[in-house]
Amino acid sequence: MPSYDFHCKKCDYYFEELCSFEEIKSVRCVSCKSKRVEKLISMPADVVFTNPGGTSKWDNFSYRAGYNMEKAKEERRAAEAQHKGKNPYKQIDDSAHMGKII
């Protein structure tokens, strides 16, 4: 239920009342019980819609990494297929040297 601001014209008292829009006409002053009250223009409360941290799918690394993973792999295969010449990277098999000091 919304909260509205009122001003009593009889006793010059300002107050706030929780009431529905239909009940505004029946509001009485809380100080002197007078019906001579006017509804004031009040500012709406600030409403902020946010996702709590970590709940967005874009905060999830596995989602972001997998989002375009197939496209990235396909582009990589195409680039490797177009590559001409020797492989500039040496393949090193460390398993043959395990436990040996070279």
OpenMM code with the backbone's topology and positions (N, CA, C; nanometers):
from openmm import Vec3, app, unit

residues = "MET PRO SER TYR ASP PHE HIS CYS LYS LYS CYS ASP TYR TYR PHE GLU GLU LEU CYS SER PHE GLU GLU ILE LYS SER VAL ARG CYS VAL SER CYS LYS SER LYS ARG VAL GLU LYS LEU ILE SER MET PRO ALA ASP VAL VAL PHE THR ASN PRO GLY GLY THR SER LYS TRP ASP ASN PHE SER TYR ARG ALA GLY TYR ASN MET GLU LYS ALA LYS GLU GLU ARG ARG ALA ALA GLU ALA GLN HIS LYS GLY LYS ASN PRO TYR LYS GLN ILE ASP ASP SER ALA HIS MET GLY LYS ILE ILE".split()
positions = [
    Vec3(0.0848, -0.1165, 0.0000),
    Vec3(0.0000, 0.0000, 0.0000),
    Vec3(0.0901, 0.1236, 0.0000),
    Vec3(0.0586, 0.2213, -0.0835),
    Vec3(0.1454, 0.3393, -0.0921),
    Vec3(0.1304, 0.4334, 0.0268),
    Vec3(0.2312, 0.5128, 0.0454),
    Vec3(0.2321, 0.6129, 0.1513),
    Vec3(0.2160, 0.7502, 0.0864),
    Vec3(0.1247, 0.8319, 0.1374),
    Vec3(0.0993, 0.9650, 0.0835),
    Vec3(0.1272, 1.0697, 0.1901),
    Vec3(0.1693, 1.1876, 0.1459),
    Vec3(0.1922, 1.3001, 0.2355),
    Vec3(0.0689, 1.3898, 0.2347),
    Vec3(0.0308, 1.4379, 0.3537),
    Vec3(-0.0871, 1.5226, 0.3689),
    Vec3(-0.0527, 1.6461, 0.4515),
    Vec3(-0.1363, 1.7476, 0.4352),
    Vec3(-0.1257, 1.8705, 0.5142),
    Vec3(-0.2641, 1.9046, 0.5660),
    Vec3(-0.2746, 1.9266, 0.6955),
    Vec3(-0.4014, 1.9656, 0.7561),
    Vec3(-0.4148, 2.1168, 0.7455),
    Vec3(-0.5246, 2.1626, 0.6856),
    Vec3(-0.5476, 2.3071, 0.6700),
    Vec3(-0.5959, 2.3718, 0.7998),
    Vec3(-0.6472, 2.2921, 0.8880),
    Vec3(-0.6999, 2.3462, 1.0138),
    Vec3(-0.5894, 2.3727, 1.1155),
    Vec3(-0.5051, 2.2710, 1.1397),
    Vec3(-0.4014, 2.2862, 1.2432),
    Vec3(-0.2606, 2.3009, 1.1852),
    Vec3(-0.2496, 2.3053, 1.0528),
    Vec3(-0.1213, 2.3232, 0.9837),
    Vec3(-0.0212, 2.2118, 1.0184),
    Vec3(-0.0720, 2.0896, 1.0260),
    Vec3(0.0103, 1.9730, 1.0609),
    Vec3(0.0396, 1.8928, 0.9338),
    Vec3(0.1640, 1.8537, 0.9161),
    Vec3(0.2044, 1.7706, 0.8029),
    Vec3(0.2208, 1.6282, 0.8528),
    Vec3(0.1678, 1.5327, 0.7769),
    Vec3(0.1800, 1.3927, 0.8181),
    Vec3(0.1788, 1.3025, 0.6950),
    Vec3(0.2114, 1.1798, 0.7218),
    Vec3(0.2191, 1.0776, 0.6175),
    Vec3(0.1215, 0.9671, 0.6537),
    Vec3(0.0519, 0.9150, 0.5537),
    Vec3(-0.0507, 0.8135, 0.5811),
    Vec3(-0.0405, 0.7010, 0.4788),
    Vec3(-0.0517, 0.5789, 0.5275),
    Vec3(-0.0585, 0.4617, 0.4391),
    Vec3(-0.2046, 0.4377, 0.4043),
    Vec3(-0.2370, 0.4479, 0.2762),
    Vec3(-0.3762, 0.4263, 0.2358),
    Vec3(-0.3812, 0.3988, 0.0862),
    Vec3(-0.4882, 0.3368, 0.0429),
    Vec3(-0.5064, 0.3138, -0.0998),
    Vec3(-0.5531, 0.4434, -0.1647),
    Vec3(-0.5522, 0.4466, -0.2966),
    Vec3(-0.5914, 0.5683, -0.3669),
    Vec3(-0.7386, 0.6034, -0.3402),
    Vec3(-0.8226, 0.5018, -0.3231),
    Vec3(-0.9646, 0.5255, -0.2968),
    Vec3(-0.9885, 0.5824, -0.1565),
    Vec3(-0.8984, 0.5529, -0.0634),
    Vec3(-0.9150, 0.5986, 0.0752),
    Vec3(-0.8630, 0.7400, 0.0997),
    Vec3(-0.8043, 0.8035, -0.0004),
    Vec3(-0.7452, 0.9363, 0.0186),
    Vec3(-0.8502, 1.0374, 0.0643),
    Vec3(-0.9705, 1.0298, 0.0076),
    Vec3(-1.0753, 1.1272, 0.0418),
    Vec3(-1.1240, 1.1133, 0.1858),
    Vec3(-1.1052, 0.9985, 0.2471),
    Vec3(-1.1535, 0.9777, 0.3841),
    Vec3(-1.0446, 0.9942, 0.4907),
    Vec3(-0.9270, 1.0414, 0.4519),
    Vec3(-0.8169, 1.0587, 0.5472),
    Vec3(-0.8457, 1.1774, 0.6383),
    Vec3(-0.8190, 1.1584, 0.7676),
    Vec3(-0.8358, 1.2648, 0.8676),
    Vec3(-0.6990, 1.2993, 0.9256),
    Vec3(-0.6875, 1.4188, 0.9737),
    Vec3(-0.5636, 1.4643, 1.0371),
    Vec3(-0.5360, 1.3783, 1.1608),
    Vec3(-0.4126, 1.3372, 1.1774),
    Vec3(-0.3772, 1.2551, 1.2936),
    Vec3(-0.3647, 1.3399, 1.4202),
    Vec3(-0.3523, 1.4709, 1.4041),
    Vec3(-0.3383, 1.5588, 1.5199),
    Vec3(-0.4735, 1.6072, 1.5722),
    Vec3(-0.5578, 1.6635, 1.4820),
    Vec3(-0.6844, 1.7226, 1.5273),
    Vec3(-0.8078, 1.6491, 1.4740),
    Vec3(-0.7894, 1.5434, 1.3995),
    Vec3(-0.8978, 1.4604, 1.3428),
    Vec3(-0.9866, 1.5369, 1.2433),
    Vec3(-0.9366, 1.6450, 1.1861),
    Vec3(-1.0121, 1.7241, 1.0905),
    Vec3(-1.0135, 1.6559, 0.9534),
    Vec3(-1.1184, 1.6786, 0.8756),
    Vec3(-1.1280, 1.6264, 0.7393),
    Vec3(-1.0688, 1.7251, 0.6384),
    Vec3(-1.0295, 1.8431, 0.6841),
    Vec3(-0.9758, 1.9453, 0.5959),
    Vec3(-0.8266, 1.9194, 0.5692),
    Vec3(-0.7995, 1.8121, 0.4994),
    Vec3(-0.6612, 1.7765, 0.4666),
    Vec3(-0.6438, 1.7791, 0.3148),
    Vec3(-0.5263, 1.8131, 0.2732),
    Vec3(-0.4951, 1.8103, 0.1307),
    Vec3(-0.3779, 1.7162, 0.1076),
    Vec3(-0.3871, 1.6448, -0.0032),
    Vec3(-0.2787, 1.5530, -0.0393),
    Vec3(-0.1692, 1.6347, -0.1065),
    Vec3(-0.0478, 1.6162, -0.0604),
    Vec3(0.0659, 1.6882, -0.1164),
    Vec3(0.1287, 1.6074, -0.2285),
    Vec3(0.1957, 1.6768, -0.3155),
    Vec3(0.2698, 1.6083, -0.4214),
    Vec3(0.3967, 1.5549, -0.3575),
    Vec3(0.4147, 1.4281, -0.3634),
    Vec3(0.5311, 1.3673, -0.3004),
    Vec3(0.6168, 1.3001, -0.4054),
    Vec3(0.7429, 1.2921, -0.3754),
    Vec3(0.8377, 1.2299, -0.4674),
    Vec3(0.8284, 1.0779, -0.4537),
    Vec3(0.8294, 1.0083, -0.5672),
    Vec3(0.8273, 0.8623, -0.5577),
    Vec3(0.9600, 0.8100, -0.5042),
    Vec3(0.9537, 0.6953, -0.4447),
    Vec3(1.0757, 0.6331, -0.3924),
    Vec3(1.1640, 0.5910, -0.5090),
    Vec3(1.2936, 0.5957, -0.4878),
    Vec3(1.3859, 0.5510, -0.5913),
    Vec3(1.3773, 0.3994, -0.6022),
    Vec3(1.3514, 0.3540, -0.7209),
    Vec3(1.3426, 0.2107, -0.7460),
    Vec3(1.4604, 0.1725, -0.8330),
    Vec3(1.5379, 0.0786, -0.7855),
    Vec3(1.6551, 0.0335, -0.8586),
    Vec3(1.6408, -0.1157, -0.8832),
    Vec3(1.6437, -0.1544, -1.0094),
    Vec3(1.6367, -0.2949, -1.0448),
    Vec3(1.7771, -0.3405, -1.0817),
    Vec3(1.8319, -0.4274, -1.0016),
    Vec3(1.9661, -0.4780, -1.0296),
    Vec3(1.9701, -0.6279, -1.0070),
    Vec3(2.0692, -0.6885, -1.0635),
    Vec3(2.0945, -0.8294, -1.0360),
    Vec3(2.1963, -0.8362, -0.9235),
    Vec3(2.1707, -0.9177, -0.8236),
    Vec3(2.2742, -0.9366, -0.7217),
    Vec3(2.4006, -0.9911, -0.7873),
    Vec3(2.5147, -0.9561, -0.7352),
    Vec3(2.6416, -0.9971, -0.7945),
    Vec3(2.6502, -1.1466, -0.8174),
    Vec3(2.6935, -1.1833, -0.9368),
    Vec3(2.7129, -1.3233, -0.9701),
    Vec3(2.5892, -1.3943, -1.0211),
    Vec3(2.4758, -1.3269, -1.0308),
    Vec3(2.3553, -1.3948, -1.0774),
    Vec3(2.3328, -1.3772, -1.2270),
    Vec3(2.3996, -1.2823, -1.2878),
    Vec3(2.3847, -1.2620, -1.4310),
    Vec3(2.4626, -1.3697, -1.5052),
    Vec3(2.4101, -1.4140, -1.6172),
    Vec3(2.4814, -1.5172, -1.6918),
    Vec3(2.6141, -1.4643, -1.7458),
    Vec3(2.6246, -1.3328, -1.7648),
    Vec3(2.7502, -1.2771, -1.8150),
    Vec3(2.8551, -1.2669, -1.7050),
    Vec3(2.8157, -1.2798, -1.5779),
    Vec3(2.9122, -1.2854, -1.4684),
    Vec3(2.9728, -1.4250, -1.4562),
    Vec3(2.9103, -1.5219, -1.5190),
    Vec3(2.9536, -1.6608, -1.5118),
    Vec3(3.0575, -1.6854, -1.6211),
    Vec3(3.1826, -1.7129, -1.5830),
    Vec3(3.2887, -1.7280, -1.6823),
    Vec3(3.2648, -1.8466, -1.7744),
    Vec3(3.2141, -1.9573, -1.7211),
    Vec3(3.1941, -2.0743, -1.8070),
    Vec3(3.0897, -2.0458, -1.9145),
    Vec3(2.9918, -1.9628, -1.8851),
    Vec3(2.8931, -1.9253, -1.9870),
    Vec3(2.9588, -1.8377, -2.0938),
    Vec3(3.0357, -1.7379, -2.0486),
    Vec3(3.0984, -1.6478, -2.1448),
    Vec3(3.2010, -1.7207, -2.2301),
    Vec3(3.2765, -1.8114, -2.1683),
    Vec3(3.3781, -1.8842, -2.2440),
    Vec3(3.3137, -1.9781, -2.3450),
    Vec3(3.2012, -2.0366, -2.3108),
    Vec3(3.1365, -2.1304, -2.4006),
    Vec3(3.0401, -2.0669, -2.4979),
    Vec3(3.0136, -1.9382, -2.4802),
    Vec3(2.9128, -1.8711, -2.5624),
    Vec3(2.9486, -1.8756, -2.7105),
    Vec3(3.0738, -1.8451, -2.7442),
    Vec3(3.1186, -1.8472, -2.8839),
    Vec3(3.2305, -1.9477, -2.9049),
    Vec3(3.2379, -2.0494, -2.8202),
    Vec3(3.3496, -2.1427, -2.8265),
    Vec3(3.3551, -2.2181, -2.9590),
    Vec3(3.2432, -2.2659, -3.0076),
    Vec3(3.2436, -2.3397, -3.1343),
    Vec3(3.2869, -2.2507, -3.2498),
    Vec3(3.2410, -2.1266, -3.2498),
    Vec3(3.2808, -2.0328, -3.3547),
    Vec3(3.4310, -2.0076, -3.3487),
    Vec3(3.4862, -1.9916, -3.2282),
    Vec3(3.6288, -1.9675, -3.2119),
    Vec3(3.7105, -2.0884, -3.2567),
    Vec3(3.6645, -2.2086, -3.2237),
    Vec3(3.7365, -2.3291, -3.2658),
    Vec3(3.7353, -2.3439, -3.4181),
    Vec3(3.6239, -2.3130, -3.4800),
    Vec3(3.6132, -2.3210, -3.6254),
    Vec3(3.7067, -2.2206, -3.6927),
    Vec3(3.7133, -2.0998, -3.6402),
    Vec3(3.8040, -1.9990, -3.6947),
    Vec3(3.9493, -2.0411, -3.6766),
    Vec3(3.9796, -2.1044, -3.5648),
    Vec3(4.1166, -2.1508, -3.5395),
    Vec3(4.1553, -2.2605, -3.6389),
    Vec3(4.0620, -2.3568, -3.6610),
    Vec3(4.0893, -2.4636, -3.7583),
    Vec3(4.1120, -2.4055, -3.8974),
    Vec3(4.0314, -2.3069, -3.9363),
    Vec3(4.0458, -2.2446, -4.0680),
    Vec3(4.1800, -2.1726, -4.0791),
    Vec3(4.2227, -2.1050, -3.9732),
    Vec3(4.3510, -2.0347, -3.9746),
    Vec3(4.4669, -2.1333, -3.9811),
    Vec3(4.4576, -2.2455, -3.9100),
    Vec3(4.5640, -2.3463, -3.9138),
    Vec3(4.5717, -2.4130, -4.0499),
    Vec3(4.4563, -2.4301, -4.1154),
    Vec3(4.4556, -2.4914, -4.2483),
    Vec3(4.5202, -2.3998, -4.3515),
    Vec3(4.5104, -2.2702, -4.3336),
    Vec3(4.5688, -2.1753, -4.4273),
    Vec3(4.7166, -2.1517, -4.4018),
    Vec3(4.7651, -2.1937, -4.2846),
    Vec3(4.9043, -2.1688, -4.2479),
    Vec3(4.9969, -2.2479, -4.3389),
    Vec3(5.0944, -2.1799, -4.3955),
    Vec3(5.1911, -2.2456, -4.4840),
    Vec3(5.3297, -2.2287, -4.4219),
    Vec3(5.4100, -2.3292, -4.4383),
    Vec3(5.5454, -2.3221, -4.3864),
    Vec3(5.5607, -2.4097, -4.2635),
    Vec3(5.6799, -2.3997, -4.2040),
    Vec3(5.7092, -2.4812, -4.0878),
    Vec3(5.6360, -2.4270, -3.9654),
    Vec3(5.6121, -2.5167, -3.8715),
    Vec3(5.5526, -2.4789, -3.7456),
    Vec3(5.6588, -2.4057, -3.6634),
    Vec3(5.6375, -2.2800, -3.6262),
    Vec3(5.7395, -2.2064, -3.5524),
    Vec3(5.7534, -2.2528, -3.4071),
    Vec3(5.6618, -2.3348, -3.3632),
    Vec3(5.6645, -2.3807, -3.2244),
    Vec3(5.7149, -2.5241, -3.2195),
    Vec3(5.8128, -2.5490, -3.1337),
    Vec3(5.8662, -2.6837, -3.1193),
    Vec3(5.7773, -2.7625, -3.0255),
    Vec3(5.7538, -2.8874, -3.0612),
    Vec3(5.6801, -2.9772, -2.9734),
    Vec3(5.7817, -3.0432, -2.8815),
    Vec3(5.7656, -3.0253, -2.7537),
    Vec3(5.8575, -3.0822, -2.6556),
    Vec3(5.7823, -3.1893, -2.5788),
    Vec3(5.8419, -3.3070, -2.5755),
    Vec3(5.7834, -3.4176, -2.5009),
    Vec3(5.8587, -3.4293, -2.3692),
    Vec3(5.8031, -3.3738, -2.2644),
    Vec3(5.8675, -3.3758, -2.1335),
    Vec3(5.8562, -3.5104, -2.0647),
    Vec3(5.7702, -3.5968, -2.1109),
    Vec3(5.7511, -3.7251, -2.0429),
    Vec3(5.8745, -3.8143, -2.0572),
    Vec3(5.9552, -3.7948, -2.1612),
    Vec3(6.0741, -3.8762, -2.1800),
    Vec3(6.1825, -3.8386, -2.0805),
    Vec3(6.1799, -3.7189, -2.0294),
    Vec3(6.2848, -3.6708, -1.9391),
    Vec3(6.2424, -3.6713, -1.7928),
    Vec3(6.1294, -3.7297, -1.7639),
    Vec3(6.0807, -3.7264, -1.6264),
    Vec3(6.1769, -3.8050, -1.5372),
    Vec3(6.2197, -3.7431, -1.4320),
    Vec3(6.3058, -3.8095, -1.3349),
    Vec3(6.4539, -3.8081, -1.3697),
    Vec3(6.4878, -3.7588, -1.4862),
    Vec3(6.6288, -3.7547, -1.5269),
    Vec3(6.6778, -3.6112, -1.5201),
    Vec3(6.7979, -3.5960, -1.4778),
    Vec3(6.8602, -3.4638, -1.4767),
    Vec3(6.9399, -3.4502, -1.6043),
    Vec3(6.9133, -3.3424, -1.6745),
    Vec3(6.9829, -3.3234, -1.8026),
    Vec3(7.0897, -3.2184, -1.7874),
] * unit.nanometer
topology = app.Topology()
chain = topology.addChain("A")
for resn in residues:
    res = topology.addResidue(resn, chain)
    for name in ("N", "CA", "C"):
        topology.addAtom(name, app.Element.getBySymbol(name[0]), res)
